[in-house]
Amino acid sequence: MNISMSFFEQFKKWGFENLPEKILDFLPNLIAFILVLVIGCQISKLIGKLLVNILRRNGVDYSIHRFLQRSVVIFCNTIVVVIALEQIGITLNSLITAIGAAGITAGLGLQNSIGQFASGIQILFNKPFKSGDYIKLENVEGKVKEIRFMFTTLITNDNKVVVVPNQNITTKNLINYTAQDKMRVDLVYFIGYNDDIEKAKSVLMETARSCEHILKDP
């Protein structure tokens, strides 16, 4: 079978005459298509795992691991699909034309998702926070569990999982409580009008001094 001929042109020429012979003639190309897909996707996963191992050995923040791994795997899988399609006669030029036409239509309906994706990239590379940091955003706060393409997940103090769209994070004020190695905590206490204020101060100071987490200086 002539591989340079478009798959669709070949398909139009097919008829019921000598159909079994034509199927047998096309079978090697179909087998090559399947093998390229299966083996190529496995290689893509392996490349993604190797990348994560390299990032871990170099001390790169965990939140970037998943992002880069997925990006690399998607890129490699795209190449695999293109190579596989060429095995059955679908050339790269025709594929690009089809993707371009579909991309214009899809892009109009996915503007919000594209914005979320861009915000995810901005968070990962500007690093206003990382996995394990404790942050506050408007009416939600918690420990950062994971930063993904479209959203970031937080674990609250009462062990709830909160999913925050990335665009909300990059367009609003954010407090990172763990960005510095020391944090000041203000605690307010009330006593009665007839209570001994000096004694209350003494009890509070003694309690503070006995706490191992409180710094003596500053």
Secondary structure as the mmCIF struct_conf table of DSSP 4:
data_model
#
loop_
_struct_conf.conf_type_id
_struct_conf.id
_struct_conf.beg_label_comp_id
_struct_conf.beg_label_asym_id
_struct_conf.beg_label_seq_id
_struct_conf.end_label_comp_id
_struct_conf.end_label_asym_id
_struct_conf.end_label_seq_id
TURN_TY1_P TURN_TY1_P1 ILE A 3 SER A 4
BEND BEND1 MET A 5 MET A 5
HELX_RH_AL_P HELX_RH_AL_P1 PHE A 7 LYS A 13
BEND BEND2 PHE A 16 PHE A 16
TURN_TY1_P TURN_TY1_P2 GLU A 17 ASN A 18
HELX_RH_AL_P HELX_RH_AL_P2 LEU A 19 ARG A 57
TURN_TY1_P TURN_TY1_P3 ASN A 58 GLY A 59
HELX_RH_AL_P HELX_RH_AL_P3 TYR A 62 GLN A 87
TURN_TY1_P TURN_TY1_P4 ILE A 88 GLY A 89
HELX_RH_AL_P HELX_RH_AL_P4 LEU A 92 GLY A 109
HELX_RH_AL_P HELX_RH_AL_P5 GLN A 111 ASN A 126
BEND BEND3 PRO A 128 PHE A 129
TURN_TY1_P TURN_TY1_P5 SER A 131 GLY A 132
STRN STRN1 TYR A 134 LEU A 137
TURN_TY1_P TURN_TY1_P6 GLU A 138 ASN A 139
STRN STRN2 VAL A 140 ILE A 147
BEND BEND4 PHE A 149 MET A 150
STRN STRN3 PHE A 151 ILE A 155
TURN_TY1_P TURN_TY1_P7 ASN A 157 ASP A 158
BEND BEND5 ASN A 159 ASN A 159
STRN STRN4 VAL A 161 PRO A 165
HELX_RH_AL_P HELX_RH_AL_P6 ASN A 166 THR A 170
TURN_TY1_P TURN_TY1_P8 THR A 171 THR A 171
BEND BEND6 LYS A 172 LYS A 172
STRN STRN5 LEU A 174 ASN A 176
TURN_TY1_P TURN_TY1_P9 TYR A 177 THR A 178
BEND BEND7 ALA A 179 ASP A 181
TURN_TY1_P TURN_TY1_P10 TYR A 193 ASN A 194
BEND BEND8 ASP A 195 ASP A 195
HELX_RH_AL_P HELX_RH_AL_P7 ILE A 197 ARG A 209
TURN_TY1_P TURN_TY1_P11 SER A 210 SER A 210
TURN_TY1_P TURN_TY1_P12 GLU A 212 HIS A 213
BEND BEND9 ILE A 214 ILE A 214
BEND BEND10 LYS A 216 LYS A 216
#
